[in-house]
Amino acid sequence: MGGKGSGGNNRLPTAIKKLRGNPGGRKLNEKEPKPEMKAPAMPPNLPDLAINEWNSIVPVLLRLGVLTELDGKALAAYCFSYARWQEAEKIVRERGMLIEEPIVSRETGEILSSKFKKNPMISVSSDALKMMKAYLAEFGLTPATRSKLKIEPPKEEDPFEAYLARKNSEAMKLN
């Protein structure tokens, strides 16, 4: 998931390229697997915060047409990162940005004084945010990636086409 020039593989799914209007102008992979656009099964054992985020983001991804039945693990990883971020931030709010660490005598075990250090949960939070951003970008949900999406409004159904489809369906039932 490296950035430009990082040597990482930044290939995007054709669905995201189409939503962006294929800015690179490269030929789209028409033979790319096309899994069914539907919500994947939620993996078991997600923490409650991750389950809440899953239930919140799945409808958004389905509306955008970028979620398939194969995206469960990537979505679970995003939701787990979200839960970790929330939990770390809760601890930072409770204990503060700095925590007091005792300085203990090696000889006697006696507390000599104390010093302040950065709460380690700040690093946990930061790492979780980086993972969240990477997964959100994969789904086209960061401000930068979203600004490149071009969502077509749903086409109104042609009444004549609908009539023909109903007639065709009725005719097939009779055979």
N, C-alpha and C positions, 0 to 999 in steps of 0.2 A: 504494500500500500504506500510505496514511496512517492514522493513528489517529482516534479519535472527535474530531470538531470540526476536523479538519485539512482538510476539503474534499475529501479523497481518496475514491476509489471503493472501498468495502469490501464489495462484494457477495460472498457466499459461494456456492459450488455447492450445489445442492439436496441432494446427498448429505450434505454436511457439516451443513446445516441440519436434515435429518432425524435425523442421528446426535446432534445436540444437542437434539432434541425440539422444534424450531421455537420457540425461546424468545420471539421477537418476535410470534408468533401470526399473522404475515402469511400471506396465501395463497401457497402454494408454486407455483413455475413448473412446471406439469405438461408444458409444451411445450419445456422446456429440452432441448438435445441430450443424448442418452444414449449416449456412446461406449462401446464394449465395455470391460468391466472386465478389463484384461489389462496385462501389463508392456509399456511402450513399448519400441521399439528403442533400444538404447544408442547415443548419438551417437558417431561416430568421434573419435579424437584427444583423448579425456579423459585427463588425467594419471592415473598409477597410483593415487594416493590417492583420486581421484574415482571411479575404477572400483571400488575396494574399498568405498567408501561406497555406491555405486549397488547393488552386489551385496548389501550389508548391509541397506539400507532398503527395497528393492523388495518382499521377502517381507512385511515389516511393513505396508506400504501396501496390498498386495493382501489381506492378512488383514482389515484394517480396511474394505476395500471402497471406498477413496477414490482408487485409482490406475486411470487409463484409458490407452488407447493414445495419447491426445492429450497426455498430461502429460510427455512426454519432455523438452521444452526447459526447462520449469520445474524438473523433477527434475535435469536436467543442470546448470542454473544453481546449484541448491542444492549438488550434489556438487562442482562447481568451487569454490564458496565454501568448502566444507568443506576441500578440498585446499589452497586458499590459506591458510586459517586454520592448518592443520597445519604448512605450510611456514614461515609467518611465525613461529609459536611455536617451531619448531626453531631458527631463526636467533636469536631472543631468548634461548633457553636457551644457545646456543653463545657469543653475544657479550655477553649481559647486557642489563639494562634501560637502562643508560647506555653510551654509546660516547664514546671520546675523539676530539676533533676538533682537529687542529693549527691554530694561529693562525700564518699565514704573512705575512711582510713583503711588501708590494706592490712595494717598490723592489728588494729583493734576492732575493726568493723564499725567503729563509731562514726556517726554523721558529723563531718567537720563543718560543712557549709552547703550551699546549693548554688546551682547556676540555672539559667534559663536556656532552653533550646527550642527550635521549631517543632511544633507538634508533627509527628510522623504522618498523621492522617492527612496533612496538607499534600504530601507527596502521593499518597494513595488516591486522593481526590483528583489531583492533577493527571495522574496516569489514567484514571478511569475516564476523565474528560477527553483525553487524547484518543482513547479507543472509541468512545462514543462518536467523536467527530469523524473518525475514519469510517465507521459503519454508516453514519448518517450520509456521508458523501457518497458511499457506494449505492445508497438508495435514492440519491438525488435530493436530500433534505437539508442541506446546509444553505445559507443565503447565497453563497457563490454558485453552488451547483444548481440550486433552484432557479436562479436568475437565467440560467441557460436552457431551462425546460420550456417547451412549447406545447401546451396542452390544447388539443383540438376539442371544441365543444361537441357534445354528443349530437350526432346527426339525427334530424327528425325522420321518423319512419315515413316512407312514401306510402300513402294509403293504397295505391294500386299494387305495389309490391307486397304489402301485407295481405291484400285480398288474394293475390295469386298464390302466396305461400299457404294461406288457409285452404284454398281450393286444392292445391297439390297435396296437402296433408290429408284432407278428406278423401281424395281419390286413392291415396295409398292405403288408407284404412279399409276401403272397399275391396281392394285386391287381395 
